[in-house]
Amino acid sequence: MSNKGFSDKVKGEANKTKGEVKEQTGKATNDPKLEQEGKNDKTKGNVQKGVGKLKNL
């Protein structure tokens, strides 16, 4: 197994986590802008994780 995509996977997971926190905070504070930022970060994280997986193929 190669570690070529490991960095992307870690960054992706970090962005997903950050996005989840932002999204939940936005919901709790009724801040739609923050909630959307969180969703965007989660999407970015999912893409980064996918890139990391592809690099390991």
C-alpha positions as CSV (number, residue, x, y, z in Angstrom):
1,M,0.0,0.0,0.0
2,S,1.3,3.4,-0.9
3,N,1.2,6.6,1.2
4,K,0.9,8.9,-1.7
5,G,-2.6,9.9,-0.8
6,F,-2.2,9.9,3.0
7,S,-1.8,13.7,3.2
8,D,-5.0,14.3,1.2
9,K,-6.9,11.9,3.3
10,V,-5.8,13.6,6.5
11,K,-6.6,17.1,5.2
12,G,-9.9,15.8,3.9
13,E,-10.9,14.4,7.3
14,A,-9.8,17.7,9.0
15,N,-12.0,19.7,6.6
16,K,-14.9,17.4,7.2
17,T,-14.6,17.8,10.9
18,K,-14.2,21.5,10.7
19,G,-17.2,21.7,8.4
20,E,-19.4,19.6,10.8
21,V,-18.5,21.9,13.7
22,K,-19.3,25.0,11.6
23,E,-22.6,23.5,10.3
24,Q,-23.8,22.6,13.8
25,T,-22.8,25.9,15.2
26,G,-24.6,27.7,12.4
27,K,-27.7,25.7,13.1
28,A,-27.5,26.3,16.8
29,T,-27.0,30.1,16.4
30,N,-29.4,30.4,13.5
31,D,-26.6,31.6,11.2
32,P,-27.3,30.3,7.7
33,K,-24.0,31.7,6.3
34,L,-22.0,29.7,8.9
35,E,-24.1,26.7,8.3
36,Q,-23.4,26.9,4.5
37,E,-19.7,27.4,5.1
38,G,-19.7,24.2,7.1
39,K,-21.5,22.3,4.3
40,N,-18.9,23.6,1.9
41,D,-16.0,22.5,4.1
42,K,-17.5,19.0,4.5
43,T,-17.9,18.7,0.7
44,K,-14.3,19.9,0.2
45,G,-13.2,17.3,2.8
46,N,-15.0,14.5,1.0
47,V,-13.4,15.5,-2.3
48,Q,-9.9,15.6,-0.7
49,K,-10.4,12.1,0.8
50,G,-11.5,10.8,-2.6
51,V,-8.4,12.2,-4.2
52,G,-6.3,10.6,-1.5
53,K,-7.9,7.2,-2.2
54,L,-7.3,7.6,-5.9
55,K,-3.7,8.4,-5.4
56,N,-3.3,5.0,-3.7
57,L,-4.6,3.0,-6.6
